[in-house]
């Protein structure tokens, strides 16, 4: 009644047992991936030609090559040469190569040679490369 299965009997699973085993393996893989993703976050990208309107929050990095309008809270923000961000931005580090407008609060701000920044800026350190344009209110933290 409760005999031990031989190797041949173990290799022949019913479809229900097979699906159950696959589901367990997928769940284990998902849990492992979730744990790994909390350790190193991949950067998110708003691609050229893409427009996002709304609120976004991330503990990692975001690259904007398209258009972002709204509230943005992120660890690191990179605005590409064709990128445009308009709204309220809170970040640890911001590197602008395109256009940034609105209310900005950050620790480090780097404005590239062809970049335009317009708004109320609050920062700890700022670097402006030759050709970079800033207008608005500047306030050092």
Protein Blocks (a to p, Z undefined) as FASTA:
>chain_A
ZZccdfklmmmccfklmmmmmmmmmmmmmmmmmmmmmmpccdddddehiacedddddfbd
cddfbdcedddddfbdcddfkbccedddddfbdcdfbbcedjdddfbdcddfkbccedjd
ddfbdcddehiacedjdddZZ
